[in-house]
């Protein structure tokens, strides 16, 4: 099991990887959405925001207003690290139930183009 700090670092790395996407891809496939990433085995949730300019840093402080995130991800800590490091394919993780994403169909299709 990974630590909370390792998961935070993995999410920071994910934001860096997202920043490397070309602007045309982001413009075409990204809409402004709130995110939550629940690390199930650590019982911690990180919150962030995705938009055309990038992926904002994740924080463990819930956004004001108490509204649920528009895209909710649930994953084990080790699987998060493996996915961010390129050792675990997102599609296989989804199909195998290792990661669960609750989002609208449109958001799922957009995310598929980015991952």
VEXPAPA-882060 format. One record per residue: residue in three letters; residue number from 1; x, y, z of N, C-alpha, C, O in turn. Coordinates in Angstrom, 2 decimals. Atoms other than C-alpha are relative to their C-alpha. Layout:
rolo->ALA&rolum->NUM&n.x->X&n.y->Y&n.z->Z&ca.x->X&ca.y->Y&ca.z->Z&c.x->X&c.y->Y&c.z->Z&o.x->X&o.y->Y&o.z->Z
...
# end
This chain:
rolo->UNK&rolum->1&n.x->0.85&n.y->-1.18&n.z->0.00&ca.x->0.00&ca.y->0.00&ca.z->0.00&c.x->0.89&c.y->1.24&c.z->0.00&o.x->1.83&o.y->1.36&o.z->0.79
rolo->UNK&rolum->2&n.x->-0.74&n.y->-1.26&n.z->0.08&ca.x->1.31&ca.y->3.42&ca.z->-0.99&c.x->-0.46&c.y->0.94&c.z->1.11&o.x->-1.51&o.y->0.72&o.z->1.73
rolo->UNK&rolum->3&n.x->0.35&n.y->-0.97&n.z->-1.03&ca.x->1.27&ca.y->6.36&ca.z->1.40&c.x->-0.81&c.y->1.15&c.z->-0.60&o.x->-0.89&o.y->1.28&o.z->-1.82
rolo->UNK&rolum->4&n.x->0.74&n.y->-1.17&n.z->0.46&ca.x->-0.86&ca.y->9.49&ca.z->1.19&c.x->0.94&c.y->0.95&c.z->-0.74&o.x->0.57&o.y->1.50&o.z->-1.77
rolo->UNK&rolum->5&n.x->-0.96&n.y->-0.88&n.z->0.66&ca.x->2.25&ca.y->11.50&ca.z->0.29&c.x->0.41&c.y->-0.52&c.z->-1.37&o.x->0.58&o.y->0.26&o.z->-2.31
rolo->UNK&rolum->6&n.x->-0.32&n.y->0.59&n.z->1.31&ca.x->3.13&ca.y->9.08&ca.z->-2.52&c.x->-1.15&c.y->0.21&c.z->-0.98&o.x->-0.92&o.y->0.47&o.z->-2.16
rolo->UNK&rolum->7&n.x->1.16&n.y->-0.23&n.z->0.86&ca.x->-0.41&ca.y->9.41&ca.z->-3.88&c.x->-0.08&c.y->1.47&c.z->-0.41&o.x->-0.38&o.y->1.78&o.z->-1.56
rolo->UNK&rolum->8&n.x->-0.01&n.y->-1.43&n.z->0.31&ca.x->-0.21&ca.y->13.20&ca.z->-3.68&c.x->1.06&c.y->0.29&c.z->-1.07&o.x->0.80&o.y->1.05&o.z->-2.01
rolo->UNK&rolum->9&n.x->-1.07&n.y->-0.19&n.z->0.99&ca.x->3.09&ca.y->13.09&ca.z->-5.59&c.x->-0.40&c.y->-0.58&c.z->-1.36&o.x->-0.08&o.y->0.00&o.z->-2.40
rolo->UNK&rolum->10&n.x->0.46&n.y->0.59&n.z->1.26&ca.x->1.53&ca.y->10.80&ca.z->-8.21&c.x->-1.01&c.y->0.91&c.z->-0.69&o.x->-0.97&o.y->1.06&o.z->-1.91
rolo->UNK&rolum->11&n.x->0.98&n.y->-0.93&n.z->0.58&ca.x->-1.35&ca.y->13.23&ca.z->-8.72&c.x->0.69&c.y->1.26&c.z->-0.52&o.x->0.27&o.y->1.82&o.z->-1.53
rolo->UNK&rolum->12&n.x->-0.78&n.y->-1.14&n.z->0.50&ca.x->1.16&ca.y->16.08&ca.z->-9.06&c.x->0.68&c.y->-0.37&c.z->-1.32&o.x->0.73&o.y->0.45&o.z->-2.24
rolo->UNK&rolum->13&n.x->-0.64&n.y->0.48&n.z->1.23&ca.x->2.99&ca.y->14.02&ca.z->-11.69&c.x->-1.03&c.y->-0.08&c.z->-1.13&o.x->-0.72&o.y->0.24&o.z->-2.28
rolo->UNK&rolum->14&n.x->1.07&n.y->0.07&n.z->1.00&ca.x->-0.31&ca.y->13.43&ca.z->-13.49&c.x->-0.30&c.y->1.39&c.z->-0.56&o.x->-0.50&o.y->1.55&o.z->-1.77
rolo->UNK&rolum->15&n.x->0.23&n.y->-1.38&n.z->0.45&ca.x->-0.86&ca.y->17.20&ca.z->-13.63&c.x->1.13&c.y->0.45&c.z->-0.92&o.x->0.88&o.y->1.15&o.z->-1.91
rolo->UNK&rolum->16&n.x->-1.14&n.y->-0.34&n.z->0.86&ca.x->2.63&ca.y->17.61&ca.z->-15.11&c.x->-0.13&c.y->-0.68&c.z->-1.36&o.x->0.13&o.y->-0.06&o.z->-2.39
rolo->UNK&rolum->17&n.x->0.18&n.y->0.73&n.z->1.25&ca.x->1.92&ca.y->14.94&ca.z->-17.72&c.x->-1.11&c.y->0.63&c.z->-0.84&o.x->-0.99&o.y->0.74&o.z->-2.06
rolo->UNK&rolum->18&n.x->1.11&n.y->-0.64&n.z->0.69&ca.x->-1.35&ca.y->16.62&ca.z->-18.59&c.x->0.45&c.y->1.31&c.z->-0.65&o.x->0.02&o.y->1.64&o.z->-1.75
rolo->UNK&rolum->19&n.x->-0.51&n.y->-1.26&n.z->0.53&ca.x->0.48&ca.y->19.93&ca.z->-19.09&c.x->0.81&c.y->-0.20&c.z->-1.27&o.x->0.96&o.y->0.72&o.z->-2.07
rolo->UNK&rolum->20&n.x->-0.79&n.y->0.30&n.z->1.19&ca.x->2.61&ca.y->18.23&ca.z->-21.74&c.x->-0.85&c.y->-0.27&c.z->-1.24&o.x->-0.32&o.y->-0.30&o.z->-2.35
rolo->UNK&rolum->21&n.x->0.87&n.y->0.20&n.z->1.16&ca.x->-0.43&ca.y->17.57&ca.z->-23.96&c.x->0.00&c.y->1.26&c.z->-0.86&o.x->0.07&o.y->2.38&o.z->-0.35
rolo->UNK&rolum->22&n.x->-0.01&n.y->-1.18&n.z->0.86&ca.x->-0.50&ca.y->19.80&ca.z->-26.98&c.x->-1.31&c.y->0.78&c.z->0.18&o.x->-2.36&o.y->0.19&o.z->0.44
rolo->UNK&rolum->23&n.x->1.17&n.y->-0.85&n.z->-0.23&ca.x->-2.90&ca.y->22.75&ca.z->-26.70&c.x->-1.20&c.y->-0.35&c.z->-0.88&o.x->-2.34&o.y->-0.20&o.z->-0.46
rolo->UNK&rolum->24&n.x->1.09&n.y->0.37&n.z->0.90&ca.x->-4.93&ca.y->21.57&ca.z->-29.70&c.x->-0.82&c.y->-1.17&c.z->0.57&o.x->-2.05&o.y->-1.16&o.z->0.51
rolo->UNK&rolum->25&n.x->0.69&n.y->1.15&n.z->-0.61&ca.x->-5.75&ca.y->18.26&ca.z->-27.98&c.x->-0.82&c.y->0.45&c.z->1.20&o.x->-1.97&o.y->0.04&o.z->1.36
rolo->UNK&rolum->26&n.x->0.74&n.y->-0.49&n.z->-1.18&ca.x->-6.73&ca.y->20.04&ca.z->-24.77&c.x->-1.21&c.y->0.80&c.z->-0.44&o.x->-2.29&o.y->0.63&o.z->0.13
rolo->UNK&rolum->27&n.x->1.13&n.y->-0.82&n.z->0.47&ca.x->-8.92&ca.y->22.52&ca.z->-26.66&c.x->-1.12&c.y->-0.88&c.z->-0.54&o.x->-2.30&o.y->-0.59&o.z->-0.34
rolo->UNK&rolum->28&n.x->0.98&n.y->0.87&n.z->0.65&ca.x->-10.64&ca.y->19.71&ca.z->-28.52&c.x->-0.74&c.y->-0.91&c.z->1.00&o.x->-1.93&o.y->-1.18&o.z->0.82
rolo->UNK&rolum->29&n.x->0.56&n.y->1.05&n.z->-0.86&ca.x->-11.26&ca.y->17.29&ca.z->-25.63&c.x->-0.24&c.y->0.38&c.z->1.46&o.x->-0.80&o.y->-0.41&o.z->2.21
rolo->UNK&rolum->30&n.x->0.12&n.y->-0.35&n.z->-1.41&ca.x->-11.21&ca.y->19.21&ca.z->-22.35&c.x->-1.07&c.y->1.06&c.z->0.22&o.x->-1.11&o.y->2.07&o.z->-0.47
rolo->UNK&rolum->31&n.x->0.95&n.y->-1.01&n.z->-0.48&ca.x->-14.08&ca.y->21.01&ca.z->-20.68&c.x->0.26&c.y->0.17&c.z->1.49&o.x->0.82&o.y->-0.71&o.z->2.14
rolo->UNK&rolum->32&n.x->-0.22&n.y->-0.32&n.z->-1.42&ca.x->-14.00&ca.y->22.62&ca.z->-17.25&c.x->-0.84&c.y->-0.94&c.z->0.86&o.x->-2.07&o.y->-0.94&o.z->0.78
rolo->UNK&rolum->33&n.x->0.69&n.y->0.95&n.z->-0.88&ca.x->-14.86&ca.y->19.94&ca.z->-14.67&c.x->0.71&c.y->-0.07&c.z->1.35&o.x->1.94&o.y->0.02&o.z->1.43
rolo->UNK&rolum->34&n.x->-0.56&n.y->0.27&n.z->-1.32&ca.x->-14.38&ca.y->19.42&ca.z->-10.96&c.x->0.28&c.y->-1.50&c.z->0.09&o.x->-0.46&o.y->-2.31&o.z->-0.46
rolo->UNK&rolum->35&n.x->-0.43&n.y->1.40&n.z->-0.13&ca.x->-12.61&ca.y->16.17&ca.z->-10.02&c.x->0.14&c.y->-0.37&c.z->1.46&o.x->0.46&o.y->0.45&o.z->2.31
rolo->UNK&rolum->36&n.x->-0.39&n.y->0.56&n.z->-1.29&ca.x->-12.33&ca.y->13.97&ca.z->-7.01&c.x->0.65&c.y->-1.35&c.z->-0.27&o.x->0.23&o.y->-2.10&o.z->-1.15
rolo->UNK&rolum->37&n.x->-0.71&n.y->1.27&n.z->0.12&ca.x->-9.94&ca.y->11.06&ca.z->-6.63&c.x->0.03&c.y->-0.64&c.z->1.37&o.x->0.78&o.y->-0.21&o.z->2.26
rolo->UNK&rolum->38&n.x->0.11&n.y->0.70&n.z->-1.28&ca.x->-10.83&ca.y->8.70&ca.z->-3.80&c.x->0.99&c.y->-1.15&c.z->0.02&o.x->0.91&o.y->-2.06&o.z->-0.81
rolo->UNK&rolum->39&n.x->-0.96&n.y->1.08&n.z->-0.17&ca.x->-7.94&ca.y->6.51&ca.z->-2.68&c.x->-0.63&c.y->-0.94&c.z->1.03&o.x->-0.56&o.y->-0.69&o.z->2.24
rolo->UNK&rolum->40&n.x->0.88&n.y->0.81&n.z->-0.84&ca.x->-10.05&ca.y->3.70&ca.z->-1.30&c.x->0.71&c.y->-0.69&c.z->1.16&o.x->0.17&o.y->-0.76&o.z->2.26
rolo->UNK&rolum->41&n.x->-0.67&n.y->0.72&n.z->-1.08&ca.x->-7.46&ca.y->1.78&ca.z->0.71&c.x->0.60&c.y->0.93&c.z->1.06&o.x->0.95&o.y->0.48&o.z->2.15
rolo->UNK&rolum->42&n.x->-0.52&n.y->-0.97&n.z->-0.96&ca.x->-6.21&ca.y->4.96&ca.z->2.41&c.x->-1.10&c.y->0.85&c.z->0.63&o.x->-0.85&o.y->1.62&o.z->1.56
rolo->UNK&rolum->43&n.x->1.15&n.y->-0.77&n.z->-0.49&ca.x->-9.67&ca.y->6.44&ca.z->3.00&c.x->0.27&c.y->1.50&c.z->-0.05&o.x->0.01&o.y->2.23&o.z->0.90
rolo->UNK&rolum->44&n.x->-0.27&n.y->-1.42&n.z->0.20&ca.x->-8.60&ca.y->9.81&ca.z->1.59&c.x->-0.50&c.y->0.39&c.z->-1.40&o.x->-0.47&o.y->-0.42&o.z->-2.33
rolo->UNK&rolum->45&n.x->0.47&n.y->-0.51&n.z->1.28&ca.x->-10.02&ca.y->11.94&ca.z->-1.21&c.x->0.76&c.y->1.29&c.z->-0.33&o.x->0.93&o.y->2.16&o.z->0.52
rolo->UNK&rolum->46&n.x->-0.65&n.y->-1.20&n.z->0.52&ca.x->-8.17&ca.y->14.51&ca.z->-3.30&c.x->-0.96&c.y->0.67&c.z->-0.97&o.x->-1.72&o.y->0.00&o.z->-1.67
rolo->UNK&rolum->47&n.x->0.90&n.y->-0.78&n.z->0.84&ca.x->-9.97&ca.y->17.28&ca.z->-5.16&c.x->0.82&c.y->0.88&c.z->-0.94&o.x->1.87&o.y->1.41&o.z->-0.57
rolo->UNK&rolum->48&n.x->-0.69&n.y->-0.82&n.z->0.97&ca.x->-8.96&ca.y->19.11&ca.z->-8.30&c.x->-0.96&c.y->0.53&c.z->-1.05&o.x->-2.17&o.y->0.40&o.z->-0.92
rolo->UNK&rolum->49&n.x->0.79&n.y->-0.57&n.z->1.09&ca.x->-10.16&ca.y->20.80&ca.z->-11.46&c.x->0.79&c.y->-0.17&c.z->-1.29&o.x->2.00&o.y->0.06&o.z->-1.32
rolo->UNK&rolum->50&n.x->-0.58&n.y->0.12&n.z->1.32&ca.x->-9.48&ca.y->20.11&ca.z->-15.12&c.x->-0.63&c.y->1.06&c.z->-0.89&o.x->-1.84&o.y->1.29&o.z->-0.84
rolo->UNK&rolum->51&n.x->0.49&n.y->-1.00&n.z->0.96&ca.x->-9.78&ca.y->22.80&ca.z->-17.78&c.x->1.02&c.y->0.07&c.z->-1.13&o.x->2.06&o.y->-0.58&o.z->-1.08
rolo->UNK&rolum->52&n.x->-0.85&n.y->-0.03&n.z->1.19&ca.x->-8.22&ca.y->23.70&ca.z->-21.12&c.x->1.41&c.y->0.48&c.z->0.27&o.x->2.33&o.y->0.16&o.z->-0.49
rolo->UNK&rolum->53&n.x->-1.35&n.y->-0.47&n.z->-0.33&ca.x->-5.26&ca.y->25.40&ca.z->-19.47&c.x->0.80&c.y->-1.00&c.z->0.81&o.x->2.00&o.y->-0.80&o.z->1.02
rolo->UNK&rolum->54&n.x->-0.74&n.y->1.01&n.z->-0.74&ca.x->-4.35&ca.y->22.33&ca.z->-17.46&c.x->-0.82&c.y->-0.69&c.z->1.06&o.x->-2.05&o.y->-0.59&o.z->1.12
rolo->UNK&rolum->55&n.x->0.58&n.y->0.75&n.z->-1.10&ca.x->-5.03&ca.y->20.18&ca.z->-14.47&c.x->0.53&c.y->0.67&c.z->1.26&o.x->1.73&o.y->0.63&o.z->1.54
rolo->UNK&rolum->56&n.x->-0.43&n.y->-0.70&n.z->-1.21&ca.x->-4.96&ca.y->22.17&ca.z->-11.24&c.x->0.53&c.y->-1.00&c.z->1.02&o.x->0.12&o.y->-2.16&o.z->1.02
rolo->UNK&rolum->57&n.x->-0.51&n.y->0.90&n.z->-1.03&ca.x->-3.01&ca.y->20.71&ca.z->-8.34&c.x->-1.13&c.y->-0.54&c.z->0.88&o.x->-2.07&o.y->0.17&o.z->1.22
rolo->UNK&rolum->58&n.x->0.99&n.y->0.64&n.z->-0.86&ca.x->-5.01&ca.y->18.27&ca.z->-6.25&c.x->0.27&c.y->0.39&c.z->1.45&o.x->1.41&o.y->0.60&o.z->1.85
rolo->UNK&rolum->59&n.x->-0.10&n.y->-0.31&n.z->-1.42&ca.x->-5.71&ca.y->19.07&ca.z->-2.61&c.x->-0.94&c.y->-0.93&c.z->0.76&o.x->-1.88&o.y->-1.48&o.z->0.18
rolo->UNK&rolum->60&n.x->0.90&n.y->0.84&n.z->-0.78&ca.x->-7.31&ca.y->17.11&ca.z->0.20&c.x->-1.09&c.y->0.82&c.z->0.68&o.x->-1.82&o.y->0.31&o.z->1.54
rolo->UNK&rolum->61&n.x->1.04&n.y->-0.88&n.z->-0.55&ca.x->-9.56&ca.y->20.08&ca.z->1.05&c.x->-1.17&c.y->0.04&c.z->-0.98&o.x->-1.00&o.y->0.43&o.z->-2.13
rolo->UNK&rolum->62&n.x->1.16&n.y->-0.01&n.z->0.91&ca.x->-13.08&ca.y->19.72&ca.z->-0.40&c.x->-0.31&c.y->1.43&c.z->-0.46&o.x->-0.10&o.y->2.39&o.z->0.27
rolo->UNK&rolum->63&n.x->0.36&n.y->-1.33&n.z->0.49&ca.x->-14.27&ca.y->22.60&ca.z->-2.58&c.x->-1.14&c.y->0.59&c.z->0.81&o.x->-1.95&o.y->-0.13&o.z->1.40
rolo->UNK&rolum->64&n.x->1.08&n.y->-0.66&n.z->-0.72&ca.x->-16.55&ca.y->25.17&ca.z->-1.03&c.x->-1.33&c.y->-0.28&c.z->-0.68&o.x->-1.38&o.y->-0.50&o.z->-1.90
rolo->UNK&rolum->65&n.x->1.33&n.y->0.21&n.z->0.54&ca.x->-20.26&ca.y->24.68&ca.z->-1.49&c.x->-0.49&c.y->-1.43&c.z->0.18&o.x->-1.70&o.y->-1.67&o.z->0.09
rolo->UNK&rolum->66&n.x->0.40&n.y->1.37&n.z->-0.28&ca.x->-20.27&ca.y->20.95&ca.z->-0.77&c.x->-0.57&c.y->-0.77&c.z->-1.17&o.x->-1.09&o.y->-1.87&o.z->-0.98
rolo->UNK&rolum->67&n.x->0.51&n.y->0.73&n.z->1.17&ca.x->-21.26&ca.y->19.98&ca.z->-4.32&c.x->0.93&c.y->-1.14&c.z->-0.35&o.x->2.15&o.y->-0.98&o.z->-0.28
rolo->UNK&rolum->68&n.x->-0.87&n.y->1.11&n.z->0.40&ca.x->-20.01&ca.y->16.58&ca.z->-5.45&c.x->0.73&c.y->0.33&c.z->-1.30&o.x->0.25&o.y->1.11&o.z->-2.12
rolo->UNK&rolum->69&n.x->-0.78&n.y->-0.20&n.z->1.22&ca.x->-17.34&ca.y->16.53&ca.z->-8.13&c.x->-0.75&c.y->-0.54&c.z->-1.21&o.x->-1.51&o.y->-1.50&o.z->-1.10
rolo->UNK&rolum->70&n.x->0.66&n.y->0.44&n.z->1.23&ca.x->-18.51&ca.y->16.16&ca.z->-11.71&c.x->0.63&c.y->-1.28&c.z->-0.55&o.x->-0.05&o.y->-2.06&o.z->-1.22
rolo->UNK&rolum->71&n.x->-0.70&n.y->1.23&n.z->0.38&ca.x->-15.91&ca.y->13.43&ca.z->-12.35&c.x->0.59&c.y->-0.58&c.z->1.28&o.x->1.44&o.y->0.04&o.z->1.92
rolo->UNK&rolum->72&n.x->-0.44&n.y->0.63&n.z->-1.24&ca.x->-15.34&ca.y->11.02&ca.z->-9.47&c.x->0.74&c.y->-1.30&c.z->-0.33&o.x->0.22&o.y->-2.18&o.z->-1.00
rolo->UNK&rolum->73&n.x->-0.85&n.y->1.15&n.z->0.26&ca.x->-12.51&ca.y->8.49&ca.z->-9.56&c.x->0.24&c.y->-0.72&c.z->1.33&o.x->0.50&o.y->-0.08&o.z->2.35
rolo->UNK&rolum->74&n.x->-0.32&n.y->0.82&n.z->-1.17&ca.x->-12.05&ca.y->5.62&ca.z->-7.09&c.x->1.07&c.y->-1.00&c.z->-0.43&o.x->0.94&o.y->-1.69&o.z->-1.45
rolo->UNK&rolum->75&n.x->-1.14&n.y->0.83&n.z->0.38&ca.x->-8.77&ca.y->3.73&ca.z->-7.11&c.x->0.80&c.y->-0.38&c.z->1.25&o.x->0.79&o.y->0.35&o.z->2.24
rolo->UNK&rolum->76&n.x->-0.91&n.y->0.38&n.z->-1.07&ca.x->-6.36&ca.y->1.84&ca.z->-4.84&c.x->1.31&c.y->0.77&c.z->-0.17&o.x->1.68&o.y->1.15&o.z->-1.28
rolo->UNK&rolum->77&n.x->-1.23&n.y->-0.80&n.z->0.02&ca.x->-3.14&ca.y->3.65&ca.z->-3.93&c.x->1.06&c.y->-0.57&c.z->-0.93&o.x->1.65&o.y->0.16&o.z->-1.72
rolo->UNK&rolum->78&n.x->-1.03&n.y->0.61&n.z->0.85&ca.x->-0.80&ca.y->1.18&ca.z->-5.62&c.x->-0.37&c.y->0.08&c.z->-1.48&o.x->0.50&o.y->0.26&o.z->-2.33
rolo->UNK&rolum->79&n.x->0.45&n.y->-0.09&n.z->1.40&ca.x->-2.91&ca.y->1.22&ca.z->-8.80&c.x->0.16&c.y->1.42&c.z->-0.52&o.x->0.49&o.y->1.61&o.z->-1.70
rolo->UNK&rolum->80&n.x->-0.22&n.y->-1.39&n.z->0.41&ca.x->-2.76&ca.y->5.03&ca.z->-8.89&c.x->1.46&c.y->0.20&c.z->-0.39&o.x->1.75&o.y->0.76&o.z->-1.45
rolo->UNK&rolum->81&n.x->-1.41&n.y->-0.15&n.z->0.29&ca.x->1.02&ca.y->4.95&ca.z->-8.73&c.x->0.38&c.y->-0.74&c.z->-1.28&o.x->1.12&o.y->-0.21&o.z->-2.11
rolo->UNK&rolum->82&n.x->-0.30&n.y->0.79&n.z->1.20&ca.x->1.20&ca.y->2.22&ca.z->-11.38&c.x->-0.54&c.y->0.67&c.z->-1.26&o.x->0.13&o.y->0.68&o.z->-2.29
rolo->UNK&rolum->83&n.x->0.58&n.y->-0.66&n.z->1.16&ca.x->-1.12&ca.y->4.10&ca.z->-13.72&c.x->0.79&c.y->1.24&c.z->-0.38&o.x->1.11&o.y->1.44&o.z->-1.56
rolo->UNK&rolum->84&n.x->-0.72&n.y->-1.24&n.z->0.27&ca.x->0.72&ca.y->7.41&ca.z->-13.42&c.x->1.40&c.y->-0.30&c.z->-0.53&o.x->1.93&o.y->0.46&o.z->-1.35
rolo->UNK&rolum->85&n.x->-1.34&n.y->0.37&n.z->0.46&ca.x->4.07&ca.y->5.65&ca.z->-13.96&c.x->-0.01&c.y->-0.80&c.z->-1.30&o.x->1.04&o.y->-1.22&o.z->-1.78
rolo->UNK&rolum->86&n.x->0.11&n.y->0.69&n.z->1.28&ca.x->2.76&ca.y->3.96&ca.z->-17.13&c.x->0.07&c.y->-1.51&c.z->0.09&o.x->0.22&o.y->-2.18&o.z->-0.93
rolo->UNK&rolum->87&n.x->-0.08&n.y->1.45&n.z->-0.19&ca.x->2.81&ca.y->0.45&ca.z->-15.66&c.x->-1.37&c.y->-0.67&c.z->-0.07&o.x->-1.45&o.y->-1.89&o.z->-0.22
rolo->UNK&rolum->88&n.x->1.37&n.y->0.52&n.z->0.02&ca.x->-0.99&ca.y->0.02&ca.z->-15.63&c.x->-0.80&c.y->0.81&c.z->-1.02&o.x->-0.90&o.y->2.03&o.z->-0.91
rolo->UNK&rolum->89&n.x->0.80&n.y->-0.64&n.z->1.04&ca.x->-3.14&ca.y->0.78&ca.z->-18.66&c.x->-1.37&c.y->0.37&c.z->0.55&o.x->-2.03&o.y->-0.45&o.z->1.18
rolo->UNK&rolum->90&n.x->1.27&n.y->-0.49&n.z->-0.52&ca.x->-6.21&ca.y->2.89&ca.z->-17.83&c.x->-1.18&c.y->-0.84&c.z->-0.49&o.x->-2.07&o.y->-1.17&o.z->0.30
rolo->UNK&rolum->91&n.x->1.12&n.y->0.78&n.z->0.54&ca.x->-8.53&ca.y->0.92&ca.z->-20.14&c.x->-0.08&c.y->-1.37&c.z->0.68&o.x->-1.16&o.y->-1.82&o.z->1.05
rolo->UNK&rolum->92&n.x->-0.01&n.y->1.32&n.z->-0.68&ca.x->-7.48&ca.y->-2.41&ca.z->-18.62&c.x->-0.41&c.y->0.13&c.z->1.46&o.x->-1.12&o.y->-0.72&o.z->1.99
rolo->UNK&rolum->93&n.x->0.36&n.y->-0.23&n.z->-1.40&ca.x->-7.80&ca.y->-0.97&ca.z->-15.12&c.x->-1.51&c.y->0.22&c.z->0.13&o.x->-2.13&o.y->-0.28&o.z->1.07
rolo->UNK&rolum->94&n.x->1.45&n.y->-0.21&n.z->-0.01&ca.x->-11.34&ca.y->0.20&ca.z->-15.91&c.x->-0.75&c.y->-1.31&c.z->-0.21&o.x->-1.67&o.y->-1.65&o.z->0.54
rolo->UNK&rolum->95&n.x->0.68&n.y->1.26&n.z->0.31&ca.x->-12.38&ca.y->-3.09&ca.z->-17.47&c.x->0.17&c.y->-1.04&c.z->1.11&o.x->-0.73&o.y->-1.84&o.z->1.35
rolo->UNK&rolum->96&n.x->-0.27&n.y->0.95&n.z->-1.08&ca.x->-10.80&ca.y->-5.05&ca.z->-14.62&c.x->-0.56&c.y->0.43&c.z->1.35&o.x->-0.43&o.y->-0.29&o.z->2.34
rolo->UNK&rolum->97&n.x->0.58&n.y->-0.47&n.z->-1.24&ca.x->-12.55&ca.y->-2.97&ca.z->-11.98&c.x->1.00&c.y->0.57&c.z->0.99&o.x->0.66&o.y->0.80&o.z->2.15
rolo->UNK&rolum->98&n.x->-1.02&n.y->-0.53&n.z->-0.90&ca.x->-9.30&ca.y->-1.65&ca.z->-10.54&c.x->-0.13&c.y->1.50&c.z->0.19&o.x->0.37&o.y->2.06&o.z->1.17
rolo->UNK&rolum->99&n.x->0.31&n.y->-1.41&n.z->-0.11&ca.x->-10.41&ca.y->1.92&ca.z->-11.18&c.x->-1.46&c.y->0.18&c.z->-0.41&o.x->-1.93&o.y->-0.45&o.z->-1.36
rolo->UNK&rolum->100&n.x->1.39&n.y->-0.29&n.z->0.32&ca.x->-13.95&ca.y->3.24&ca.z->-11.19&c.x->-0.13&c.y->1.50&c.z->-0.21&o.x->0.40&o.y->2.30&o.z->0.56
rolo->UNK&rolum->101&n.x->0.21&n.y->-1.41&n.z->0.30&ca.x->-14.99&ca.y->6.52&ca.z->-12.77&c.x->-1.49&c.y->0.25&c.z->-0.12&o.x->-2.17&o.y->-0.38&o.z->-0.94
rolo->UNK&rolum->102&n.x->1.39&n.y->-0.44&n.z->0.08&ca.x->-18.37&ca.y->8.12&ca.z->-12.17&c.x->-0.01&c.y->1.36&c.z->-0.68&o.x->0.49&o.y->2.34&o.z->-0.13
rolo->UNK&rolum->103&n.x->0.05&n.y->-1.24&n.z->0.77&ca.x->-19.01&ca.y->10.77&ca.z->-14.81&c.x->-1.07&c.y->-0.16&c.z->-1.07&o.x->-1.57&o.y->-1.26&o.z->-1.31
rolo->UNK&rolum->104&n.x->0.95&n.y->0.08&n.z->1.11&ca.x->-21.36&ca.y->11.62&ca.z->-17.63&c.x->0.66&c.y->-0.76&c.z->-1.16&o.x->1.88&o.y->-0.86&o.z->-1.22
rolo->UNK&rolum->105&n.x->-0.53&n.y->0.72&n.z->1.15&ca.x->-20.98&ca.y->9.63&ca.z->-20.83&c.x->0.91&c.y->0.90&c.z->-0.84&o.x->1.96&o.y->0.47&o.z->-1.30
rolo->UNK&rolum->106&n.x->-0.82&n.y->-0.93&n.z->0.76&ca.x->-19.65&ca.y->12.71&ca.z->-22.61&c.x->1.36&c.y->0.22&c.z->0.65&o.x->2.38&o.y->0.26&o.z->-0.04
rolo->UNK&rolum->107&n.x->-1.27&n.y->-0.19&n.z->-0.71&ca.x->-17.00&ca.y->13.25&ca.z->-19.93&c.x->0.87&c.y->-1.24&c.z->-0.11&o.x->2.09&o.y->-1.13&o.z->-0.27
rolo->UNK&rolum->108&n.x->-0.77&n.y->1.25&n.z->0.15&ca.x->-15.97&ca.y->9.59&ca.z->-20.10&c.x->0.65&c.y->-0.09&c.z->-1.37&o.x->1.81&o.y->-0.48&o.z->-1.50
rolo->UNK&rolum->109&n.x->-0.55&n.y->0.05&n.z->1.36&ca.x->-15.53&ca.y->9.81&ca.z->-23.86&c.x->1.13&c.y->1.00&c.z->-0.18&o.x->2.13&o.y->0.71&o.z->-0.84
rolo->UNK&rolum->110&n.x->-1.07&n.y->-1.00&n.z->0.08&ca.x->-13.47&ca.y->12.99&ca.z->-23.53&c.x->1.25&c.y->-0.47&c.z->0.74&o.x->2.36&o.y->-0.33&o.z->0.24
rolo->UNK&rolum->111&n.x->-1.15&n.y->0.48&n.z->-0.78&ca.x->-11.26&ca.y->11.48&ca.z->-20.82&c.x->0.73&c.y->-1.12&c.z->-0.73&o.x->1.96&o.y->-1.22&o.z->-0.67
rolo->UNK&rolum->112&n.x->-0.60&n.y->1.11&n.z->0.73&ca.x->-10.68&ca.y->8.41&ca.z->-22.97&c.x->1.00&c.y->0.51&c.z->-1.04&o.x->2.03&o.y->-0.12&o.z->-1.29
rolo->UNK&rolum->113&n.x->-0.89&n.y->-0.58&n.z->1.01&ca.x->-9.10&ca.y->10.65&ca.z->-25.62&c.x->1.27&c.y->0.57&c.z->0.63&o.x->2.28&o.y->0.73&o.z->-0.06
rolo->UNK&rolum->114&n.x->-1.14&n.y->-0.64&n.z->-0.67&ca.x->-6.73&ca.y->12.15&ca.z->-23.04&c.x->0.92&c.y->-1.01&c.z->0.67&o.x->2.10&o.y->-0.73&o.z->0.87
rolo->UNK&rolum->115&n.x->-0.80&n.y->0.96&n.z->-0.78&ca.x->-5.53&ca.y->9.03&ca.z->-21.24&c.x->0.66&c.y->-1.06&c.z->-0.84&o.x->1.35&o.y->-1.92&o.z->-0.31
# end
